[in-house]
Amino acid sequence: MSAVAKVFYSTYAILLEIAYRVWKVRHKYGFSIGDMAFLMDTPVSFLKKIENPTLNVPPSSLKTNAGEYQLSPKQKIAYYNLDQIDFTRAIFTDEPLDVLVPSTPLPNDRIEVEVA
């Protein structure tokens, strides 16, 4: 049995929330990540990094403990920018804005994320 690697990083809660909401709507409509990339004229690899921020962890990352990796403050996770969020609204026109973007404040601004 192999050990599970864990990745830790700090980010803004709203960035993960929007990525999760877009992912949920994408699945609801049956769009693959390739479909979204085509519609947004964005590389598939970039959308994969938005949906799985641990793809930004290079093999040369420093181990903090056995099997645990910490993204350095210089490493940024990929996220939807405002133009891309606006574009998702054009793709999913039947969805109200608050399905893709939170309409109420999130309980935390900056959060620590652990991915196993």
N, C-alpha and C positions, 0 to 999 in steps of 0.2 A: 504494500500500500504506500503510495507516494504522499508526501506532505503537501498541504494546500498552501500555495503562495498567497500572501496578502499584500495588497497595495494600499498605501495611505496617501491622501492628498487633501489639500484645503481648497475650497472653491466657494462661489456664491450660490446659495440655495436656489435662487431663481433660475440660474443657468441649467441646473440639473432638472428642475421642475419643468421647464419649457421643453427640454430634450425628451423627458419622459412623456409629456403630453403629446408631442408631435409623434413620437414612436407609437403611442397608443392609437392615435387617429390613423396613422399610416397602416397599422395592422387591421383596424376596423374596416378600412376601405380595401384591404387586400393588396396593398402596394408593397413590392419588395423594396429593399434599399436601393437596388439598381433603378427601379422605376422612379423613385424620389430623386435620385441623382440626375437622371435624364431630365425630369421635369424642371429641376432647379438649375440645370446646367452647372452642376457641381461634381467634382470627382467623388466616386463611390468611397474611396479611401478616407476622404474628409468626413463624410456622413458616418462612416463606421467609427471614426474616432470620436464623433459627438455621442454616438450611442454607446460606445465602450471606451471611456477615457483611459482605461489601463493600456490601450494600444500605444499610448505615448511613452510607456516605460521601456527605455532601451535596455538591451541585455547588459550593458555596461553600468547600469544604475548601481549606486552603492547599496549594499545590504545593510539594513539597520540591525536586524537579527536574522537568524536562520529562516529563510523563506519569507522575510518581510522586506518590502521595498517602500521607500518614501520618495515621492516626486519632489524634486528640489523646487524651491521658490521660483527659480528661473524657468522651469518647465510649466508651460501653460496647457490647460486642457482645451480641446476644441469645443466650440459652442456656436449656436446659431447667432448671427449678428442681426441687427434690426432689419436690414434688407431681406435676409433669408426668412425671418419670421413673417414679414410682410408677404413674401412670396408663398409661404405655406398657407397663408390666408387666401391667396388667389387659387391655390390648388384645392383646398378644402372649403369651398364657398358655402356649403350647407352647414358648416359648423360655426356656432357663435364664437366670438373672439375669446371668451373666458374658458372655452374648451382647450385652447392652445396656450393661452397666457393667463396666469392667475389674476383674478380681479380683486382679491383681498391680500393684504400683506402676509408674507410668510412669517412663521414664528422666529426664524433665525435668518440673519443676513448672510454671514459667512459660516460655513460648516466644515467639519472634518469628516471625510468619507473613508470608510474601510471597505475594500472589495476583496472577497476571498475567491 
